[in-house]
Amino acid sequence: MFSKEIFIKSKIPKQVYHKKDILFREEEKAYYLYYLLEGEVRIHNTDSEGKEFLIEKITENHFLGEPPFLLQERYPATAIVISETAEIFKFSQENFAAFMKENPELFMHFTVNIAQKAFNKTQKIKSIVHQNPQERILNFLKNHKRILGLCSEEKTMIDVTRKEIANSTGLVIETVIRTVKKMEKDGKIELINHKIFF
């Protein structure tokens, strides 16, 4: 798998970013591909009225911006560091091509990562288009656990705000608050000190 050692051996540039640093902005040309080794990054879109729509939070050991980078297109979203610091490797087109030639066994892992992201986005769109608020929120919670590699059967605290759920599901925050309370009454989730356990 991808590791700090293999990136250093291949002389991929590494940079430490700080909270609120922007990796890339929506509509910027995608000259770089990023690998988040440590930290957390928020990916979001902004609509014409300035409202942010959370796409996802990326945690350590994940790539960011693969499709626009590979297609030499523009980034479809903005990526901002939300942890105190983030250790990130930054690929140009040239060093990415060289890296994959030197490490062909990693190309399949890279491809599977892209396929997983595409699958998750399709599920999210399906949820937004076809499901009621409760189904949307449940789908969001399931996807959140899957992305973090958490066991789907065990109840775990989901460390997201109601606003983040609203932004990610296309619901208004009032609907999220009301629906979350109903879901607790129905036994679908637990609320402990206002934190969601699912």
C-alpha positions in Angstrom: 0.0 0.0 0.0 0.9 3.7 -0.1 3.3 4.7 2.6 5.4 7.6 3.7 8.6 5.6 3.0 7.6 4.8 -0.6 6.8 8.4 -1.3 10.1 9.6 0.2 12.0 7.0 -1.7 10.3 8.2 -4.9 11.2 11.9 -4.0 7.6 13.0 -3.9 7.5 16.5 -2.4 5.9 16.7 1.1 4.5 19.7 2.8 3.0 20.4 6.2 -0.2 22.5 6.0 -2.0 24.2 8.8 -5.7 24.7 9.8 -7.7 26.7 7.2 -5.0 26.3 4.5 -6.6 25.7 1.1 -5.2 22.9 -1.0 -7.2 23.7 -4.1 -10.3 25.8 -5.0 -13.3 25.0 -7.0 -12.8 25.8 -10.7 -8.9 25.9 -10.4 -7.0 23.9 -12.9 -6.0 20.6 -11.4 -2.2 20.7 -11.7 -1.6 18.5 -8.6 -2.8 15.3 -7.0 -2.6 15.3 -3.2 -2.1 12.4 -0.8 -3.1 13.1 2.8 -0.8 11.2 5.1 -1.9 12.7 8.4 -4.6 15.2 9.3 -8.1 16.0 8.1 -9.4 17.9 5.0 -12.9 19.1 4.2 -14.1 18.9 0.6 -17.1 21.2 -0.2 -18.9 23.0 -3.0 -20.3 26.5 -2.8 -23.6 27.5 -4.5 -24.4 30.8 -6.1 -25.7 32.1 -2.8 -22.5 31.2 -0.9 -24.0 28.2 0.9 -21.5 25.4 1.4 -22.4 21.8 0.5 -20.2 19.3 2.3 -19.0 16.5 0.0 -16.9 14.7 2.5 -14.2 14.9 5.2 -11.0 13.1 4.2 -8.9 11.5 6.9 -5.3 10.2 6.7 -4.0 7.9 4.0 -6.3 9.1 1.2 -5.8 10.8 -2.2 -7.6 14.0 -3.1 -8.5 15.3 -6.5 -7.8 12.2 -8.6 -10.4 12.6 -11.5 -9.7 16.3 -12.3 -5.9 15.7 -12.0 -5.9 12.6 -14.3 -8.2 14.3 -16.8 -6.3 17.7 -16.5 -9.6 19.4 -15.8 -10.7 21.8 -13.1 -11.3 20.9 -9.5 -15.1 20.5 -8.9 -14.8 21.4 -5.2 -12.6 23.2 -2.6 -10.3 21.4 -0.2 -9.5 23.0 3.1 -7.4 21.7 6.0 -9.5 21.3 9.2 -7.0 19.7 11.5 -4.4 21.7 13.3 -1.8 20.4 10.8 -1.8 18.1 7.8 1.1 16.2 6.3 0.5 16.0 2.5 2.5 14.6 -0.4 2.0 16.6 -3.7 2.2 15.0 -7.1 2.7 16.8 -10.4 1.8 15.0 -13.7 5.4 14.1 -14.2 6.3 12.7 -10.8 2.9 10.8 -10.7 3.7 9.1 -14.0 7.2 8.2 -12.8 5.9 7.0 -9.5 3.4 4.6 -11.1 6.0 3.3 -13.5 8.4 2.6 -10.6 5.6 1.1 -8.5 3.2 -0.7 -10.9 1.8 -2.9 -8.1 0.3 0.2 -6.5 -1.6 1.2 -9.6 -4.4 -1.4 -8.9 -4.8 0.0 -5.3 -5.0 3.5 -6.8 -7.7 2.4 -9.3 -9.7 0.6 -6.6 -9.6 3.8 -4.5 -11.0 5.8 -7.4 -13.7 3.2 -8.0 -14.7 3.3 -4.3 -15.1 7.1 -4.4 -17.2 6.9 -7.6 -19.4 4.3 -6.0 -19.8 6.3 -2.8 -20.8 9.4 -4.8 -23.3 7.5 -6.8 -24.9 6.2 -3.6 -25.0 9.7 -2.2 -26.7 11.1 -5.3 -29.2 8.3 -5.3 -29.9 9.1 -1.6 -30.4 12.8 -2.3 -32.7 12.2 -5.3 -34.8 9.3 -4.1 -34.9 9.1 -0.3 -36.8 10.8 2.5 -34.9 12.8 5.1 -34.6 9.8 7.5 -33.2 7.5 4.8 -30.8 10.3 3.6 -29.4 10.7 7.1 -29.1 6.9 7.7 -27.3 6.6 4.3 -25.0 9.4 5.3 -24.2 7.7 8.7 -23.6 4.3 7.0 -21.3 5.9 4.4 -19.4 7.9 7.0 -18.7 4.7 9.0 -17.6 2.9 5.8 -15.3 5.6 4.8 -13.6 5.7 8.2 -13.3 1.9 8.1 -15.6 1.4 11.2 -17.6 -1.8 11.8 -21.1 -1.3 10.5 -22.6 -3.5 13.3 -21.1 -1.7 16.3 -22.6 1.5 17.6 -20.0 4.3 17.3 -20.1 8.0 17.9 -20.4 9.8 14.6 -18.3 12.9 14.9 -20.2 15.3 12.7 -22.4 18.3 13.3 -26.0 18.7 12.3 -24.9 21.4 9.9 -22.4 19.0 8.2 -25.2 16.4 7.9 -27.5 19.0 6.4 -24.8 20.2 3.9 -24.0 16.7 2.9 -27.5 15.4 2.4 -29.1 18.5 0.8 -31.4 19.0 3.8 -32.0 22.2 5.8 -30.5 22.1 9.3 -34.0 22.3 10.9 -35.1 19.2 9.1 -31.9 17.4 10.2 -32.5 18.4 13.9 -36.2 17.3 13.7 -35.4 14.0 11.9 -32.5 13.1 14.2 -34.8 13.5 17.3 -37.4 11.3 15.6 -34.8 8.7 14.7 -33.8 8.6 18.4 -37.4 8.0 19.4 -37.7 5.2 16.9 -34.5 3.6 18.2 -32.5 4.0 15.0 -29.8 6.0 16.6 -28.8 7.0 20.1 -28.1 10.6 21.3 -25.7 11.0 24.2 -24.8 14.6 25.1 -26.1 15.7 21.7 -23.7 13.3 20.0 -25.0 10.7 17.5 -24.2 7.1 18.2 -25.0 4.8 15.2 
